[in-house]
Amino acid sequence: MTQQDFIAGLQEELEFDAQLENGTNLKDLDEWDSMAAMVLIGYVSNEFGVTLTDADLKNVTTVDSLIERIGADKFD
């Protein structure tokens, strides 16, 4: 999966109105809440087999930081 495919899939899963880009700060979006965090955890786990922890969610702010946490090497 490419990073762009991941971002598009994330956009679809989270059902955010705002267009997600690499520099988008997820926590600044009006739609960001605990339910969005749970959807994010599930999406990342299903697609990459990576389990995000509470500490990860606190440290991840932008889409880029999420990709870094997942591991850039997991993308095409």
N, C-alpha and C positions, 0 to 999 in steps of 0.2 A: 504494500500500500504506500502510495506517495503521501507526502505531508499535505498536499492540496486535497487529496481524496479523504484523508483523515479529518481535515478541517471541515470539508463539506459534510461528511458523515456526522461529525460532532454537531454542526449547525442543525442538521436534520433531527438528531436524537434529542438535543436540548430544546428544540422548537423556539429558538431565540429569534426575535424580530431583527435585531442588529446583525449586520454582516460580520462574520468572524474573519479575522486576519491574524497573521503571526503575532503582531504587536498588541492585539486586543487584550485589555485587562478584563478578565472574566468577572472579577468581583466588583467592577465598576458598573456592570450592566444591571439594569432594573430587574431583569428576569432571574438574576443569580440568587438562589436561595438553597435551603437544605435539600429540597427535592432535586434541583439541578445538580447539586454535588453528588447525590446518590446515582443519578442517571449517568453522570460523568464516570463515576467509579465503575459502574456496570459496563459501560461502553468500552473503556480502556481494558478492563479485565477480559471481556469477550473477544476483542480484536487483537490484543497483544499478550494476554496471559499475565499482565502486570497488575498487582493489587496495590491500589493507592491507599495510604494510611491517612489518619487524621492529620498527622504532621505534614504529609505530602500536600494535603489540601490547604494547609496554612501557608506553606512555602510557595505553592504554585499560584502565580498571579496571571501571567499572560499565556497565550496559546503556545508561544515559544518555550516558556518555562515548563509547560506541560509536556511538550515534545521532548525536551531535555530530560525530564524525569522518566518518561517512558523509555528513552534511549534512542538517540538519533539513528543508531545503527539498525534499528528495527524497521526503518522506512526505506523504500526503494529510492 
